[in-house]
Amino acid sequence: MAMQAITQCLANTHSLSSVDLLIYASGTHHQSLPYDASAVLAALDAPTSLESFDLNSTCLSFLSALNLAQNLFLAKRYQRILIVTSELATGITLNRSFTLKPEVATLFADGAAAFLLEQTENEGLLTSHFETHHAGYSFCQIKGGGSHINPHTSEHQAYLKNCQFEMEGKALFKHVRKTLPAFLEKGFCSSPVTLRDIDYFLPHQASSHGLKKLPSLVGLPKEKIVNHFSTLGNQVAASLPINLHWLRNQPGTQGKHVLLAGTAAGLSLGMGVLKL
């Protein structure tokens, strides 16, 4: 999926040889080693001079990569940065050997997106803000796969079970409901625009329940909030760029202010404002 996204992204613009840096920004991974950006470049037979690395802040990976790319541009380190996000999320929820909560089993979907960013005089992110609330560390977990729980130290069935996604949905939503309004207020403190100036709110498509509560939670009408959960599901880090791509291609959106925001396992909150 990552290869297809990159191929489509570059089809009518630049070749891969003109890209200075590839950031693979995803919450799910192809394998433990080597890192996924390297795997993508190998599959594409890319120029060996291309720099690359992975960035994983789970569902906020794309927004984190966008923020990092902006700062790298400001430092004049690169001319073109390619961000690719590819999530095969159903693999962590479709194991029939274990009984999953309905809220987990029906939550995730697969997806991929790629964005080519270029150093220009135009504005990028008008503002961005991130916080990690470690009190929510246990709310969303995949315990297996690392040094903590691995095949060498765990019984086989126990290891497989710990490789499945676990979520404390009620605790997660309660924490987000409590912290999100103040978080957004803090993020807009350093912004040249206010929440009233926002034309579209593009949230991470975390859950149907969470998206329905957003209008009253953030004080924006539901008409301004992009909600494609019923058709696309939760595509982990791919949900933001896929919906951003959709929004950019809608008539009359050029020059509009878009708020991108969401949460990630950890528990982290992130936001950024773009002018299309």
C-alpha positions in Angstrom: 0.0 0.0 0.0 2.9 2.4 0.8 4.4 1.8 -2.6 1.0 2.5 -4.4 0.5 5.7 -2.4 4.0 7.0 -3.2 3.6 6.1 -6.9 0.3 7.9 -7.1 1.7 10.9 -5.2 4.7 11.3 -7.5 2.9 10.5 -10.7 2.4 14.0 -11.9 5.0 15.9 -9.9 8.6 14.9 -9.1 10.5 11.7 -9.4 11.7 9.9 -6.3 15.3 10.9 -7.1 14.4 14.5 -6.4 13.2 13.7 -2.9 15.7 14.5 -0.1 14.1 12.7 2.8 11.5 9.9 3.2 9.6 9.8 6.5 7.6 6.6 7.1 5.0 7.7 9.6 2.9 4.8 10.8 1.7 3.1 13.9 1.8 -0.5 12.5 4.9 -2.0 11.0 5.9 -4.6 8.4 8.6 -6.2 10.5 10.8 -5.4 13.5 14.1 -4.9 11.5 15.0 -3.3 9.2 12.9 -0.2 9.6 9.9 0.3 7.3 11.2 3.3 5.3 14.1 1.2 4.2 11.8 -1.6 3.2 9.7 0.8 1.1 12.8 2.2 -0.7 14.1 -1.3 -1.4 10.7 -2.3 -2.9 10.8 0.9 -5.1 14.4 0.4 -6.0 15.0 4.0 -5.0 18.3 6.0 -5.3 20.7 4.9 -2.6 21.4 8.6 -1.7 17.9 9.1 -0.3 17.8 9.6 3.4 15.0 7.9 5.4 13.7 7.0 8.8 10.6 5.9 10.6 8.4 8.0 12.9 5.9 6.3 15.2 3.5 8.2 17.5 0.7 5.7 16.6 -2.4 7.5 15.4 -0.6 10.9 15.4 2.4 9.7 13.3 1.4 11.7 10.2 0.7 14.9 12.1 4.0 14.5 14.0 5.9 14.0 10.7 4.2 17.1 9.3 5.3 19.1 12.3 8.9 17.7 12.0 9.1 18.4 8.3 8.1 22.0 8.8 10.9 22.5 11.4 13.4 20.8 9.0 12.3 23.2 6.3 12.8 26.2 8.6 16.3 24.9 9.4 16.8 24.7 5.6 18.0 21.1 5.8 15.9 19.8 2.9 14.2 20.9 -0.2 11.6 18.1 -0.6 10.3 15.7 2.0 8.0 12.7 1.3 5.8 11.5 4.1 4.2 8.1 3.6 1.7 6.5 6.0 0.6 2.9 5.6 -1.5 1.0 8.1 -2.5 -2.7 7.9 -4.5 -2.4 11.1 -7.0 -5.2 10.6 -4.2 -7.7 11.3 -4.3 -6.8 15.0 -8.0 -7.2 15.3 -9.0 -10.1 13.0 -7.4 -13.0 14.8 -10.2 -15.5 15.3 -8.4 -17.4 18.0 -9.3 -14.8 20.6 -12.5 -13.1 21.6 -12.3 -9.3 21.2 -14.6 -6.6 22.5 -17.0 -5.5 19.8 -15.7 -1.9 20.2 -12.3 -3.2 19.2 -13.2 -5.8 16.6 -15.2 -3.4 14.5 -13.0 -0.4 14.9 -10.1 -0.6 12.5 -9.5 -0.4 8.7 -6.5 -0.4 6.4 -5.3 2.5 4.4 -2.2 4.4 3.1 -1.4 7.9 1.9 1.6 9.9 0.8 2.3 13.6 0.7 5.2 15.4 -1.0 6.2 18.6 0.8 8.4 21.2 -0.7 10.4 24.2 0.7 8.6 27.4 -0.4 7.9 30.9 0.9 4.3 29.9 1.5 2.9 29.2 5.0 2.9 25.6 6.2 1.5 24.8 9.6 0.3 28.0 11.1 0.5 26.5 14.6 1.0 23.1 16.2 0.9 21.7 19.7 1.5 18.2 21.2 1.2 16.8 24.7 1.7 13.4 26.3 -0.5 12.4 29.2 1.2 9.3 30.5 -1.6 8.6 33.0 -3.3 7.1 29.9 -0.4 4.8 29.0 -2.4 1.6 29.5 -5.6 2.8 27.7 -4.5 1.5 24.3 -1.8 -1.3 24.1 -0.3 -4.0 22.0 1.9 -5.6 24.7 3.7 -8.2 22.6 6.3 -7.8 19.9 9.0 -6.0 21.8 11.5 -6.8 24.5 8.8 -6.8 27.2 6.8 -9.7 25.9 8.4 -11.8 23.1 8.3 -15.4 21.9 11.4 -16.3 23.8 10.0 -15.4 27.2 6.3 -16.1 26.8 4.2 -19.2 26.2 3.0 -19.3 22.6 -0.7 -18.7 23.1 0.0 -16.0 25.7 2.3 -14.3 23.3 -0.2 -14.3 20.5 -2.9 -12.9 22.7 -0.6 -10.1 23.8 0.0 -9.2 20.1 -3.7 -8.2 19.9 -4.9 -4.6 20.3 -6.4 -3.9 23.8 -8.3 -0.8 24.6 -10.0 0.7 27.7 -12.5 2.7 25.6 -14.5 4.3 28.4 -11.4 5.4 30.3 -9.8 6.8 27.1 -12.9 8.8 26.1 -13.3 10.2 29.7 -9.7 11.4 29.7 -10.0 13.0 26.2 -13.3 14.7 27.1 -11.7 16.2 30.2 -8.4 17.4 28.5 -9.2 18.2 24.9 -10.8 21.6 25.2 -8.0 23.0 27.4 -5.4 21.4 25.0 -6.9 23.1 22.0 -7.1 26.4 23.8 -3.4 26.2 24.6 -2.6 25.3 21.0 -4.4 28.3 19.6 -2.5 30.7 22.0 0.5 30.8 19.6 -1.7 30.7 16.5 -2.4 33.7 14.1 -5.9 32.3 13.7 -8.5 31.4 16.4 -10.9 28.5 16.6 -13.6 30.8 15.2 -11.5 31.2 12.0 -11.5 27.4 11.4 -13.4 26.4 8.3 -13.0 22.7 8.7 -12.0 20.5 11.6 -10.3 17.3 10.5 -10.1 15.0 13.5 -8.4 11.6 13.7 -11.2 9.1 13.0 -10.9 7.4 16.3 -14.4 6.1 16.9 -18.0 6.8 15.9 -18.9 7.6 19.5 -16.0 10.1 19.9 -16.7 11.9 16.6 -20.4 12.3 17.5 -19.4 14.1 20.7 -16.9 16.5 19.1 -19.3 19.3 18.1 -20.3 20.0 21.8 -16.8 19.2 23.1 -14.9 21.7 20.9 -17.7 24.2 20.2 -17.8 23.8 16.4 -20.9 22.9 14.3 -21.0 19.3 13.0 -21.0 20.7 9.4 -17.4 21.8 9.9 -16.3 18.4 11.2 -15.1 15.8 8.7 -16.5 12.5 9.6 -16.0 9.5 7.4 -15.8 6.8 10.1 -18.8 4.9 8.8 -17.1 4.3 5.4 -13.4 4.4 6.3 -13.2 3.3 9.9 -10.2 4.0 12.1 -7.1 3.8 9.8 -4.7 4.6 12.6 -2.2 7.3 11.4 -3.5 7.1 7.8 -6.9 8.6 8.7 -5.6 12.2 8.9 -3.8 12.3 5.5 -6.5 10.3 3.7 -9.2 12.7 4.9 -6.9 15.7 4.2 -6.5 14.5 0.6 -10.3 14.2 0.3 -10.8 17.7 1.7 -8.2 19.3 -0.6 -10.0 17.9 -3.6 -13.4 19.4 -2.6 -14.5 22.5 -4.5 -14.2 25.8 -2.7 -11.7 24.6 -0.1 -8.6 26.4 -1.4 -7.4 29.0 1.1 -9.6 27.6 3.9 -8.2 27.1 7.4 -8.2 23.5 8.6 -7.7 22.2 12.1 -6.1 18.7 12.2 -6.2 17.1 15.7 -6.4 13.8 17.4 -5.2 11.4 20.1 -2.7 8.6 20.1 -1.9 5.7 22.4 0.4 6.9 25.1 -1.8 8.9 25.7 -0.9 11.8 23.4 -2.8 14.7 22.0 -1.8 16.7 18.9 -3.1 19.5 16.8 -2.1 21.7 13.9 -3.6 24.3 11.6 -3.1 24.4 7.9 -4.2 26.8 5.2 -5.2 24.9 2.1 
